Amino acid sequence: MITPDAPPGVPVAPLQSPPAALVTLERPGFSAGLKAVLGGYGYLFRTPDLWPLALVPTGIALVLVVVLGIVGVKLAPLLVALILKDPGTGALWTVLGVVLQVLSVVVMLVAALATSFALAKPLAGPALERMVRRAEADLGAPTWPEVSFFGDMWRALQSSLVALAFTLPIIVALGVLSLLFAPMSIVAFPLQLAVTALAGAWDLCDCPLSIRGVPVGERIDFVRRNIGAVMGFGFGLALLSFLPCALLIVLPAGVLGAARLVVTLERWEATKKLPR
């Protein structure tokens, strides 16, 4: 169970034993992660006073997606030219060049999407933190000590760097395989989305965890202990990524869903400390 690492002299609300009606009797698993994603979207739609805050991460992410997407599309032909240094002539080479152009654009757009959402989270950290605190208060979770603006951005940046370090090498490797062997794209593209969603699940779940003030290593350990639920959360994000309207608000709705999931997981872990 996670305990906060608060600054000296700052009172910390301990993780209290939840009411019996709120205790999860079985370890939350894959289905709990899926429900948390839908719960986050539902909570956002039912709470209109959070909509102005939700516009902050959504707007930042959209700007980054557009800018990085344009840069990626412009770089895609250069990538193809690097691979086909001495293109031949004939219909086969023409078809191959077109296929590589399309695949390179897809790779660049997926990388731009992953990078944009990873960077938007720390840039919109204060807004996301306020949303998480509101959601946790409605769930009856303890009130955690306030975090400074730069402290919040630094913790969010740590999380995003971990996600990028895991995501980008795999996305690039799958993209290169697709470029070198076109049929591989049938498998590579869904895998790229899945890896991006899993990294996004970690990044979003880390937001409510970072508010507790614990080091990044302990946050990683918490996710590892509850990997089934986090994978379900990531799978739900991957499914929703195919719905453009849902993708637009994935950051605010996702972080609200992550807050619900983290509170559920903490309550389950708290049952280990309760007398039986």
C-alpha positions in Angstrom: 0.0 0.0 0.0 1.3 3.4 -0.9 2.0 6.0 1.8 2.7 9.6 1.0 6.0 11.3 1.4 5.0 14.7 2.5 7.3 17.7 3.3 8.2 18.2 6.9 5.5 19.9 8.9 2.8 19.2 6.4 -0.1 17.1 7.8 -1.0 14.1 5.8 -4.3 12.3 5.7 -3.6 8.6 6.2 -5.2 5.9 4.1 -8.1 5.0 6.3 -9.9 1.7 6.3 -12.8 2.2 3.9 -16.4 1.5 4.8 -17.4 -2.2 4.4 -19.7 -1.3 1.5 -16.7 0.2 -0.4 -14.3 -2.7 0.2 -13.5 -4.8 -2.9 -13.6 -8.4 -1.8 -11.5 -9.7 -4.7 -8.4 -8.2 -6.3 -9.5 -5.8 -9.0 -8.5 -7.2 -12.4 -8.8 -6.7 -16.1 -12.5 -5.9 -16.0 -12.0 -3.4 -13.2 -9.6 -1.5 -15.5 -12.2 -1.5 -18.3 -14.9 -0.3 -16.0 -12.6 2.5 -14.7 -12.1 3.9 -18.3 -15.9 4.1 -18.9 -16.4 5.4 -15.4 -14.0 8.3 -16.1 -15.8 9.3 -19.2 -19.2 9.0 -17.4 -18.0 11.0 -14.4 -16.7 13.8 -16.7 -20.0 14.0 -18.6 -22.0 14.1 -15.3 -19.8 16.9 -13.8 -20.1 20.0 -16.0 -18.1 22.2 -13.6 -15.0 20.2 -14.6 -15.4 20.9 -18.3 -13.4 24.2 -18.2 -10.5 22.3 -16.6 -10.9 19.5 -19.1 -10.3 21.9 -22.0 -6.8 22.7 -20.8 -5.2 19.2 -21.4 -7.4 18.7 -24.4 -6.3 22.0 -26.0 -2.6 21.4 -25.3 -2.8 17.9 -26.7 -4.5 19.0 -29.9 -1.9 21.7 -30.5 0.9 19.3 -30.0 -0.7 16.6 -32.2 -1.2 19.1 -35.1 2.4 20.5 -34.8 4.2 17.2 -34.4 1.9 15.5 -37.0 2.8 18.1 -39.6 6.5 17.7 -38.8 6.2 14.0 -39.0 4.4 14.0 -42.3 7.1 16.3 -43.8 9.8 14.0 -42.5 8.2 10.8 -43.8 9.4 11.3 -47.4 12.9 11.8 -46.1 12.7 8.5 -44.2 11.5 6.7 -47.3 14.3 8.3 -49.4 16.8 7.1 -46.8 15.5 3.5 -47.1 15.3 3.5 -50.9 18.7 5.2 -51.6 18.8 3.7 -55.1 15.2 3.0 -56.2 14.8 0.9 -59.3 12.3 1.4 -62.2 9.1 -0.4 -63.0 5.7 -0.9 -61.5 7.0 -3.0 -58.6 9.2 -0.2 -57.4 6.5 2.4 -57.8 4.1 0.3 -55.7 6.8 -0.3 -53.1 7.5 3.4 -52.9 3.8 4.2 -52.4 3.4 1.6 -49.7 6.5 2.8 -47.9 5.2 6.4 -48.1 1.9 5.4 -46.5 3.6 3.3 -43.8 6.1 6.0 -42.9 3.2 8.5 -42.5 1.4 6.1 -40.2 4.5 5.6 -38.1 5.1 9.3 -37.8 1.5 10.0 -36.9 1.4 7.3 -34.2 4.7 8.6 -32.8 3.3 12.1 -32.9 0.2 11.0 -31.1 2.1 9.2 -28.3 4.6 12.0 -27.8 1.8 14.7 -27.8 -0.2 13.0 -25.1 2.9 12.2 -23.1 4.0 15.9 -23.1 0.5 17.3 -22.7 0.1 15.6 -19.3 3.0 17.4 -17.5 2.1 20.7 -19.3 -1.5 20.5 -18.0 -0.5 19.0 -14.7 -2.1 21.5 -12.4 -5.5 21.2 -14.2 -5.3 17.4 -14.1 -4.4 17.5 -10.4 -7.5 19.5 -9.6 -9.7 17.1 -11.5 -8.1 14.1 -9.7 -8.6 15.7 -6.3 -12.2 16.5 -7.1 -12.9 12.9 -8.2 -11.2 11.4 -5.2 -13.1 13.7 -2.8 -16.3 12.4 -4.3 -15.1 8.9 -3.8 -14.4 9.6 -0.1 -10.6 9.2 -0.5 -8.2 11.1 1.9 -7.2 14.7 1.1 -3.5 14.8 0.1 -1.1 17.7 0.8 -1.0 20.3 -1.9 1.9 20.0 -4.4 3.7 23.1 -5.8 3.2 24.0 -9.5 6.8 23.0 -10.5 6.7 20.0 -8.2 3.6 18.7 -9.9 5.0 19.3 -13.3 8.3 17.5 -12.4 6.5 14.4 -11.1 4.3 14.3 -14.2 7.3 14.7 -16.4 9.0 11.8 -14.6 6.0 9.7 -15.5 5.9 10.8 -19.1 9.6 10.1 -19.5 9.1 6.6 -18.2 6.2 6.1 -20.7 8.2 7.5 -23.6 11.3 5.4 -22.8 9.1 2.3 -22.9 6.9 3.3 -25.9 9.0 5.1 -28.5 11.7 2.3 -29.0 8.9 -0.3 -29.6 6.9 2.0 -31.9 10.0 2.8 -33.9 11.1 -0.8 -34.1 7.6 -1.9 -35.3 7.6 1.0 -37.8 11.0 0.0 -39.2 9.8 -3.6 -39.6 6.7 -2.4 -41.4 8.8 -0.3 -43.7 11.2 -3.2 -44.5 8.5 -5.8 -44.7 5.1 -4.3 -45.7 2.9 -7.3 -44.7 4.2 -6.8 -41.2 2.1 -3.7 -40.9 -1.1 -5.8 -40.5 0.3 -6.9 -37.1 2.6 -3.9 -36.4 -0.1 -1.2 -36.4 -2.4 -2.8 -33.8 0.6 -3.6 -31.7 1.7 0.1 -31.9 -1.7 1.2 -30.7 -1.7 -1.4 -27.9 1.8 -0.3 -26.7 0.8 3.3 -26.9 -2.4 2.6 -24.9 -0.5 0.6 -22.2 2.0 3.4 -21.8 -0.9 5.8 -21.6 -2.5 3.7 -18.9 0.7 3.9 -16.9 1.0 7.6 -17.5 -2.6 8.3 -16.5 -2.6 6.0 -13.5 0.6 7.7 -12.3 -1.2 11.0 -12.1 -3.3 10.2 -9.0 -0.3 8.3 -7.6 2.1 11.2 -7.9 -0.3 13.4 -5.9 0.4 11.2 -3.0 4.0 12.4 -3.1 5.7 9.0 -3.5 8.9 8.4 -5.5 8.6 7.2 -9.1 10.0 3.8 -8.2 7.2 3.1 -5.7 4.6 4.2 -8.3 6.1 1.7 -10.8 5.9 -1.0 -8.1 2.2 -0.2 -7.4 1.4 -0.5 -11.1 3.4 -3.8 -11.3 1.4 -5.2 -8.3 -1.8 -4.4 -10.1 -0.7 -5.0 -13.7 -4.0 -6.9 -14.6 -6.2 -3.9 -13.8 -3.8 -1.5 -15.5 -3.7 -3.6 -18.6 -7.5 -3.6 -18.6 -7.4 0.2 -18.3 -5.0 0.3 -21.2 -7.1 -2.0 -23.4 -10.1 0.2 -22.8 -8.1 3.2 -23.9 -7.0 1.4 -27.0 -10.6 0.6 -27.9 -11.7 4.2 -27.4 -8.8 5.4 -29.5 -10.7 4.2 -32.6 -13.5 6.7 -31.7 -12.2 10.2 -32.7 -14.6 12.0 -30.3 -13.6 9.9 -27.4 -9.9 10.4 -28.2 -10.3 14.2 -28.0 -11.0 14.0 -24.2 -8.9 11.0 -23.4 -6.6 12.9 -21.1 -9.2 14.5 -18.8 -11.6 11.5 -18.9 -8.7 9.1 -18.7 -7.2 10.7 -15.6 -10.6 10.7 -13.9 -10.9 7.0 -14.7 -7.4 6.4 -13.4 -8.3 8.2 -10.1 -11.2 5.8 -9.7 -9.1 2.8 -10.4 -6.3 3.8 -8.1 -8.7 4.4 -5.2 -10.3 1.0 -5.9 -6.9 -0.6 -5.9 -5.8 1.2 -2.7 -9.0 0.1 -0.9 -8.4 -3.5 -1.9 -4.8 -3.4 -0.7 -6.1 -1.7 2.6 -8.2 -4.9 3.2 -5.0 -6.7 3.9 -4.5 -4.5 6.9 -8.0 -5.0 8.3 -8.7 -7.5 11.0 -10.4 -10.6 9.8 
